[in-house]
Amino acid sequence: MGAGSEAQNRTVKDWLTSIDWGQLRLPSFQRGVAWDAKRVASMLNTIIHDLPLGVALVLNVGDEEQFVSRPLVSAPDTNELPREHLLDGQQRLTALYRALRDNDPSITYFVHFPELDEDPRNDDEDESVAWYRRWQIREVAYPLWVDSPAECLRRGLVPVRLLDPANDESATWVEAATAHLEPGEEITDIAEYKALSAELSTSRENLKKLINAKREIVSYFNLPFLRLPATTSKEIALSVFVNMNTNAKPLSAYDIVVAELEAATGERLKEMEAKLNAEIPRLARYLALDNAVLQTQALLQGKAPNQRGYFDMDYTVFVENWSRMTQGLRRAVETIESLRIYDGERLPTAIPIPVIAALLADEPATGDRRGQVDQIMRRYAWRAFFTGRYESTAASRAAADHKGLAQRLSGDENAVVPVFNEDLFPLPTDSELRTAKWPKGQGSLARAILAATNYFGARDFADDTALSAENVARREYHHVFPNKLLDEADLDPMKALNCVLITWKTNRSIGRLDPITYLKKRAENALDPREITERLESHLVPYATLAQAGPYVQAAGPELRQVVQPDYDAYLDQRAVYVREFMIAVCAGRLPHLRDILDSLTLHEEHVDGSTS
């Protein structure tokens, strides 16, 4: 567990005493009771058979609580400063406390002793814990027999509450359970009366011994625990809790912040997020609201946008910063939309959004200042997309970039912004652009290439609609050089530079047709070649190169590869030039024009020709 932790033993009796006296309490972020009766009974079976149960985790409190706390369910609230916070083991100890105290009106637990059961069909059963549901009608609890010691004993059932170390009613319960066996006035023979009384006394003593033996096991059952010292920081204690939590649905860092925030301020984060979603509905297209909120809030408080940063936040300041955060997130969404990226599926990485939000939280929405700041934000976003800056240790790197950018915005032109460092994080080469994989995956470079090729409208091949926030979800990833053709030629079709986004109708209508043949048919039947050229160029697709490719009808096998590869390579090379020129422009903060990007290919070819002549 670490140098500061200490493993110790503690009996059930001592655990219950700590709960009763208010020495052990739950931090506010702990969930409510989750175990069902079957799981509780399983734990009780473990205890009565004196088998190992598991390890709890507590945090020493010291002079002041680090967390707002509450008593365990059904335990008394003493309003005293506790000695410990229970970080892990809540379900076990709450279930144990409630079962032994029998204070859950909906259920009662018993130990079933087959040797006490009058039903011979149960003779072969093992000693085990059983439970019975309770319900009330007109303030009467049913089934009635559960409250009758005699009826319980007849079934071989002893209430688990009699095993409570603090319970002293076992003798009374035994007397009541066996009262019907006492000899009555009809026994007139003194010897017989004494014999029956002695037999009953023996039975009662045996029953008491049976109960007391189990009670002794429960009282001194060892439930070990790890203790974190009071000097443990809040964020470390929470990190340990998250790592040890083994529930089917463990608490996340977000769950803990939700509880801590409400306990500290009375504000409900989920309700606040619902209002945020109503104010900025487009935000959820890019990343989950909880991530957007926590990461932006952490950065606003100078913390890293990760678990440690979340746990170290001041929740009063969190609430005070809410309107600033909202303004920042609204501006961040506007920034990403200005890059013609419309949803999270096409977003290269979401890391820049909270950084931009924190930086723009206090920036003016109009004027020259906005233009200057927006240029820096665009430059930052595109470099984050095209470089490998956030491929590892993203949170700490985002915090470092946020710090440097904040200094730049404050007027320090020499502030270090790591993502702008060309030596540490260079832009990809043409070769790297060519080898980038299919953009439907998670690779940021592949998606950055797709974002570049969508920037100028990405007009559909057939119906000429431009890409927009409204239709992006209906677009599909389509191969420019057909998948089937390249597979047969033994060439890799799954490259980012071979991808365009088109509507589903266009994709279905192209089917397995060679796209060049398809384009020529469209040009012959309806469209001017210039129209098709312009539509392809809006995807940064070099039409002239495609028009010179093929046909490949007669080719097959190695021959097919020989004729397809030069055309495919030429297409990839020329589209890589388009993307590279776009990348250089936007990563410098400029707003490029399509014609400038297209003309770059001509300049590139002239440069190549001049170099070889």
Backbone hydrogen bonds, N-H to C=O, Kabsch-Sander energy under -0.5 kcal/mol:
donor,donor_aa,acceptor,acceptor_aa,energy
5,S,2,G,-1.2
6,E,227,R,-1.7
8,Q,225,F,-2.9
12,V,221,F,-1.6
13,K,219,S,-2.2
15,W,11,T,-2.3
16,L,12,V,-2.8
17,T,13,K,-1.8
18,S,14,D,-2.2
19,I,15,W,-2.0
20,D,16,L,-2.7
21,W,17,T,-2.3
22,G,19,I,-1.1
23,Q,18,S,-2.0
24,L,18,S,-1.5
25,R,84,E,-2.0
26,L,70,R,-3.3
28,S,68,V,-2.8
30,Q,27,P,-1.8
40,V,36,D,-2.1
41,A,37,A,-2.8
42,S,38,K,-1.9
43,M,39,R,-2.0
44,L,40,V,-2.5
45,N,41,A,-2.5
46,T,42,S,-1.8
47,I,43,M,-1.9
48,I,44,L,-2.7
49,H,45,N,-1.4
50,D,47,I,-2.0
51,L,46,T,-2.8
56,A,224,P,-2.3
57,L,88,D,-2.6
58,V,226,L,-2.9
59,L,85,H,-2.4
60,N,228,L,-3.0
61,V,83,R,-2.6
64,E,61,V,-0.8
70,R,26,L,-2.5
75,A,72,L,-2.4
78,T,76,P,-0.9
83,R,23,Q,-1.6
84,E,23,Q,-2.5
85,H,59,L,-2.2
86,L,25,R,-2.7
87,L,57,L,-2.2
87,L,85,H,-0.9
88,D,57,L,-1.9
93,L,89,G,-2.6
94,T,90,Q,-2.8
95,A,91,Q,-2.2
96,L,92,R,-2.5
97,Y,93,L,-2.6
98,R,94,T,-2.5
99,A,95,A,-2.3
100,L,96,L,-2.4
101,R,97,Y,-2.1
102,D,98,R,-1.0
103,N,98,R,-1.3
107,I,104,D,-1.7
108,T,132,Y,-2.0
110,F,130,A,-3.1
111,V,158,V,-2.9
112,H,110,F,-0.6
112,H,128,S,-3.9
113,F,111,V,-0.6
113,F,156,G,-3.2
116,L,113,F,-2.0
117,D,113,F,-0.8
117,D,114,P,-0.8
118,E,154,R,-2.6
122,N,119,D,-1.9
123,D,120,P,-1.5
125,E,122,N,-1.5
128,S,112,H,-1.3
130,A,110,F,-2.7
132,Y,108,T,-2.1
134,R,106,S,-2.3
135,W,142,Y,-2.0
137,I,140,V,-2.3
140,V,137,I,-1.3
141,A,139,E,-0.5
142,Y,135,W,-3.6
146,V,143,P,-1.2
147,D,144,L,-1.6
148,S,145,W,-1.8
152,C,148,S,-2.3
153,L,149,P,-2.6
154,R,150,A,-2.3
155,R,151,E,-1.1
155,R,152,C,-0.5
156,G,153,L,-1.7
157,L,152,C,-2.9
158,V,111,V,-2.2
160,V,109,Y,-2.6
162,L,159,P,-1.6
163,L,160,V,-2.3
164,D,161,R,-1.5
167,N,164,D,-2.1
173,W,169,E,-2.9
174,V,170,S,-2.5
175,E,171,A,-2.3
176,A,172,T,-2.4
177,A,173,W,-2.8
178,T,174,V,-1.5
179,A,176,A,-0.7
181,L,178,T,-2.0
182,E,179,A,-1.5
187,I,184,G,-1.7
188,T,186,E,-1.0
190,I,188,T,-0.6
193,Y,189,D,-2.6
194,K,190,I,-2.7
195,A,191,A,-2.4
196,L,192,E,-2.7
197,S,193,Y,-2.4
198,A,194,K,-2.6
199,E,195,A,-2.3
200,L,196,L,-2.5
201,S,197,S,-2.6
202,T,198,A,-2.3
203,S,199,E,-2.3
204,R,200,L,-2.8
205,E,201,S,-2.4
206,N,202,T,-2.6
207,L,203,S,-2.3
208,K,204,R,-2.7
209,K,205,E,-2.6
210,L,206,N,-2.3
211,I,207,L,-2.5
212,N,208,K,-3.3
213,A,209,K,-2.3
214,K,210,L,-1.6
215,R,211,I,-2.6
216,E,212,N,-2.4
217,I,213,A,-1.8
218,V,214,K,-2.5
219,S,215,R,-3.0
220,Y,216,E,-2.0
221,F,218,V,-1.1
223,L,10,R,-3.1
223,L,221,F,-0.6
225,F,8,Q,-2.6
226,L,56,A,-2.7
227,R,6,E,-3.0
228,L,58,V,-2.8
228,L,226,L,-0.5
232,T,229,P,-2.0
237,A,233,S,-2.5
238,L,234,K,-2.3
239,S,235,E,-2.1
240,V,236,I,-2.7
241,F,237,A,-2.2
242,V,238,L,-2.6
243,N,239,S,-2.3
244,M,240,V,-2.0
245,N,241,F,-1.8
256,I,252,S,-1.8
257,V,253,A,-2.2
258,V,254,Y,-2.6
259,A,255,D,-2.0
260,E,256,I,-2.9
261,L,257,V,-2.9
262,E,258,V,-1.9
263,A,259,A,-2.5
264,A,260,E,-2.2
265,T,261,L,-2.7
266,G,261,L,-0.6
266,G,262,E,-1.8
267,E,261,L,-0.6
269,L,267,E,-0.7
272,M,268,R,-2.1
273,E,269,L,-2.7
274,A,270,K,-1.8
275,K,271,E,-1.7
276,L,272,M,-2.1
277,N,273,E,-2.7
278,A,274,A,-1.6
279,E,275,K,-2.0
280,I,276,L,-2.9
283,L,280,I,-1.7
284,A,281,P,-0.5
285,R,282,R,-1.2
286,Y,283,L,-1.9
287,L,283,L,-1.4
292,A,288,A,-2.3
293,V,289,L,-2.9
294,L,290,D,-2.5
295,Q,291,N,-2.3
296,T,292,A,-1.8
297,Q,293,V,-2.8
298,A,294,L,-2.3
299,L,295,Q,-2.1
300,L,296,T,-2.3
301,Q,297,Q,-1.1
301,Q,298,A,-0.6
302,G,299,L,-1.7
303,K,298,A,-3.2
306,N,304,A,-2.3
310,Y,306,N,-2.5
311,F,307,Q,-2.3
312,D,308,R,-1.2
313,M,310,Y,-1.3
315,Y,313,M,-0.7
318,F,314,D,-2.0
319,V,315,Y,-1.7
320,E,316,T,-2.1
321,N,317,V,-2.4
322,W,319,V,-1.4
325,M,321,N,-3.0
326,T,322,W,-2.5
327,Q,323,S,-2.2
328,G,324,R,-2.5
329,L,325,M,-2.8
330,R,326,T,-2.2
331,R,327,Q,-2.3
332,A,328,G,-2.4
333,V,329,L,-2.4
334,E,330,R,-2.0
335,T,331,R,-2.2
336,I,332,A,-2.3
337,E,333,V,-2.6
338,S,334,E,-1.7
339,L,335,T,-0.6
339,L,336,I,-1.0
340,R,337,E,-1.9
341,I,336,I,-1.4
342,Y,340,R,-0.5
344,G,285,R,-3.0
346,R,343,D,-0.8
347,L,343,D,-0.6
353,I,350,A,-1.3
355,V,351,I,-0.9
356,I,352,P,-3.1
357,A,353,I,-2.6
358,A,354,P,-2.6
359,L,355,V,-2.0
360,L,356,I,-2.2
361,A,357,A,-0.6
363,E,360,L,-0.9
370,R,366,T,-0.5
371,G,367,G,-1.4
372,Q,368,D,-2.1
373,V,369,R,-2.6
374,D,370,R,-3.2
375,Q,371,G,-1.7
376,I,372,Q,-1.5
377,M,373,V,-2.4
378,R,374,D,-2.6
379,R,375,Q,-2.2
380,Y,376,I,-2.6
381,A,377,M,-2.7
382,W,378,R,-2.7
383,R,379,R,-2.2
384,A,380,Y,-2.4
385,F,381,A,-1.9
386,F,382,W,-2.6
387,T,383,R,-2.2
391,E,388,G,-1.6
397,R,393,T,-2.0
398,A,394,A,-2.7
399,A,395,A,-2.2
400,A,396,S,-2.0
401,D,397,R,-2.5
402,H,398,A,-2.6
403,K,399,A,-2.2
404,G,400,A,-2.2
405,L,401,D,-2.8
406,A,402,H,-2.5
407,Q,403,K,-1.8
408,R,404,G,-2.1
409,L,405,L,-2.7
410,S,406,A,-1.2
411,G,408,R,-1.8
412,D,407,Q,-2.4
413,E,411,G,-1.2
415,A,412,D,-1.5
417,V,415,A,-0.5
420,F,417,V,-2.3
421,N,418,P,-2.0
422,E,420,F,-0.9
425,F,421,N,-2.8
433,L,429,T,-2.3
434,R,430,D,-2.4
435,T,431,S,-1.7
436,A,432,E,-0.8
436,A,433,L,-0.6
438,W,494,M,-0.9
441,G,438,W,-1.4
447,R,443,G,-1.8
448,A,444,S,-2.2
449,I,445,L,-2.4
450,L,446,A,-1.9
451,A,447,R,-2.6
452,A,448,A,-2.3
453,T,449,I,-2.3
454,N,450,L,-1.1
455,Y,451,A,-0.9
455,Y,452,A,-0.7
457,G,454,N,-1.7
458,A,538,S,-1.5
460,D,465,T,-2.1
464,D,460,D,-1.0
467,L,457,G,-3.9
472,V,468,S,-1.7
474,R,471,N,-1.4
475,R,471,N,-0.6
475,R,472,V,-1.2
476,E,502,I,-3.8
478,H,476,E,-0.6
478,H,500,V,-3.1
480,V,498,N,-2.2
486,L,482,P,-2.3
487,D,483,N,-2.4
488,E,484,K,-2.2
489,A,485,L,-1.4
490,D,487,D,-1.4
491,L,486,L,-3.1
495,K,493,P,-1.8
496,A,436,A,-2.3
498,N,495,K,-1.5
499,C,496,A,-1.5
500,V,478,H,-2.1
502,I,476,E,-2.1
502,I,500,V,-0.6
504,W,474,R,-0.9
507,N,503,T,-2.1
508,R,504,W,-2.5
509,S,505,K,-2.3
510,I,506,T,-2.4
511,G,507,N,-2.1
513,L,510,I,-2.5
518,Y,514,D,-2.5
519,L,515,P,-2.8
520,K,516,I,-2.6
521,K,517,T,-2.4
522,R,518,Y,-2.3
523,A,519,L,-2.5
524,E,520,K,-2.7
525,N,521,K,-2.6
526,A,522,R,-2.5
527,L,522,R,-2.6
531,E,528,D,-1.3
532,I,528,D,-1.5
533,T,529,P,-2.6
534,E,530,R,-2.5
535,R,531,E,-2.1
536,L,532,I,-2.5
537,E,533,T,-2.6
538,S,534,E,-1.5
539,H,536,L,-1.7
540,L,537,E,-2.0
541,V,536,L,-2.1
543,Y,541,V,-0.9
546,L,542,P,-1.5
547,A,543,Y,-2.8
548,Q,544,A,-1.2
549,A,546,L,-1.3
559,E,556,A,-1.1
560,L,556,A,-0.6
560,L,557,G,-0.6
561,R,557,G,-1.6
562,Q,558,P,-2.1
563,V,559,E,-1.5
564,V,560,L,-2.5
565,Q,561,R,-2.6
567,D,563,V,-0.6
568,Y,564,V,-2.8
569,D,565,Q,-3.1
570,A,566,P,-2.2
571,Y,567,D,-2.2
572,L,568,Y,-2.7
573,D,569,D,-2.9
574,Q,570,A,-2.3
575,R,571,Y,-2.5
576,A,572,L,-2.3
577,V,573,D,-1.5
578,Y,574,Q,-1.7
579,V,575,R,-2.5
580,R,576,A,-2.8
581,E,577,V,-2.6
582,F,578,Y,-2.3
583,M,579,V,-2.9
584,I,580,R,-2.6
585,A,581,E,-1.8
586,V,582,F,-2.7
587,C,583,M,-2.4
588,A,585,A,-1.0
589,G,586,V,-1.6
590,R,585,A,-2.2
597,I,593,H,-1.6
598,L,594,L,-2.6
599,D,595,R,-2.5
600,S,596,D,-0.8
601,L,597,I,-0.5
601,L,598,L,-1.1
602,T,598,L,-0.7
603,L,599,D,-2.0
604,H,600,S,-2.5
605,E,601,L,-2.6
606,E,602,T,-2.5
607,H,603,L,-2.3
608,V,604,H,-2.4
609,D,605,E,-2.9
610,G,606,E,-2.4
611,S,607,H,-1.8
612,T,608,V,-1.4
613,S,609,D,-1.1
